[in-house]
Amino acid sequence: MTTTPSPLSAQHPAPPGGGSTGATPLYGPQLDGDTLPALYEELRRVHGPVAPVLLAPGLDAWLVLGHRELLRLTREEHHFSHDPRRWRLLLEGRVPPDSPILPMVRHRPAVLFADGREHRRMRGPVSLALAGVDGHELRRTVEAAAEELISGFAARGEADLVSDYARQLPMRVVTGLLGLDEDTGRDLVRAISGLAGADASSADASRRMDEILLTLVRDKRRRPGTDITSILLRHPAGLSDTEVQANLVTLLVAGNQTTLNWIATTLRIILCDPSFQSSLTGGRLSVDDALDLVLWRFPPTQNFPARYATEDMSFGGQDIRAGDMLILGLAGANADPAVLPADGAPVVGNRSHLSFGAGPHTCPAQDPARLITRAAVDTIRHRLPDLRLAVPEGELSWINSPWSMGLRALPVRFTDPRPPRAGQAGALR
């Protein structure tokens, strides 16, 4: 996996009346985990901390790459709203109804798209539901699911740790927390993956995701349990079925794909960096250090939509118009030279990265996501201590997405798997 320069030769002028000029496409088959880091740095060099981009043909936006600027973007709701109904291009009728971007940014009655009092009304139930997740029980559930998955391929001596492990593990755990059965959960995760792909199938994937979750909400309204969906439904805030469904979408889209990518990329670093692997084995670094290194250097969510300017302003050296869309460039902001060590040393033991956002809308599920990822990495390192890549590192490739940074596959080989830890075999219910 090599990083190659990504020149801005594919620039397009902004559409008439657009808020940016010289906008660079943030889409297309040429952009993936290898080329995006170089693109962010060239955008920073040419435009500074806020750069004009195209999310799709004719749909211009601003990508916020500066660490300081992104903090301001996430903290000042009076200047930068979460409500996509403020989006000027949408109000002007310039967003095609079948745009692949629309499923990710269209308004839903959820915490992600609300400001001020309405945000606080929905944030309370979501935070309470997540706080009610027992960390010890969650870790046991993750370890049991991980053991079951590993046992499914252990005898082969080889596996793809994306399709056989990282893609399946969060799905099993998160959909169980929501109260979904395994088959429906698998269908739901396929829909979420289609949504994040930002292509022609995204609209159908979004509709399927909504159908599954609304059916779940209505079922839990009739037969409540102890799951997150039921907790949201019975909260005194009185969320409607549609609001509960929309907040489940937010949790799933932001959580499942992020955790999948976080697991796979952490395993890639451990497999591909002998000195890091040696430091882990020798106890000089912890698995949490590996997790944080991924969040700094390879954020599972590269870019996150969106904020909308509430007025004309100067921001990051650019003239922003009211209603302009601003994208949270999480990966670009983490790579801002202003916050990185001057000697280029890896950032270890530092969690001031912006991989989970910042401000009032900081991801409320980051603690469960970390627990799931840590348990997933710990378990497979224990069971398969001689894990090694089955292909040269340069042959690994990333998915194409303007939002997500994930490996297509992580083929590995191993011998002599260890038995499950005591108490883990058969523990998954």
Secondary structure as GFF3:
##gff-version 3
##sequence-region A 1 429
A	DSSP	three_ten_helix	8	10	.	.	.	ID=ss1
A	DSSP	beta_strand	24	25	.	.	.	ID=ss2
A	DSSP	alpha_helix	36	47	.	.	.	ID=ss3
A	DSSP	beta_strand	50	56	.	.	.	ID=ss4
A	DSSP	beta_strand	59	64	.	.	.	ID=ss5
A	DSSP	alpha_helix	67	75	.	.	.	ID=ss6
A	DSSP	beta_strand	80	81	.	.	.	ID=ss7
A	DSSP	three_ten_helix	84	86	.	.	.	ID=ss8
A	DSSP	alpha_helix	88	91	.	.	.	ID=ss9
A	DSSP	alpha_helix	102	105	.	.	.	ID=ss10
A	DSSP	three_ten_helix	111	113	.	.	.	ID=ss11
A	DSSP	alpha_helix	116	131	.	.	.	ID=ss12
A	DSSP	alpha_helix	135	153	.	.	.	ID=ss13
A	DSSP	three_ten_helix	154	156	.	.	.	ID=ss14
A	DSSP	beta_strand	158	160	.	.	.	ID=ss15
A	DSSP	pi_helix	162	166	.	.	.	ID=ss16
A	DSSP	alpha_helix	168	178	.	.	.	ID=ss17
A	DSSP	alpha_helix	182	196	.	.	.	ID=ss18
A	DSSP	alpha_helix	202	222	.	.	.	ID=ss19
A	DSSP	alpha_helix	228	234	.	.	.	ID=ss20
A	DSSP	alpha_helix	241	272	.	.	.	ID=ss21
A	DSSP	alpha_helix	274	281	.	.	.	ID=ss22
A	DSSP	alpha_helix	287	297	.	.	.	ID=ss23
A	DSSP	beta_strand	304	309	.	.	.	ID=ss24
A	DSSP	beta_strand	313	315	.	.	.	ID=ss25
A	DSSP	beta_strand	318	320	.	.	.	ID=ss26
A	DSSP	beta_strand	325	328	.	.	.	ID=ss27
A	DSSP	alpha_helix	330	334	.	.	.	ID=ss28
A	DSSP	three_ten_helix	359	361	.	.	.	ID=ss29
A	DSSP	alpha_helix	366	383	.	.	.	ID=ss30
A	DSSP	beta_strand	388	389	.	.	.	ID=ss31
A	DSSP	three_ten_helix	393	395	.	.	.	ID=ss32
A	DSSP	beta_strand	411	413	.	.	.	ID=ss33
###
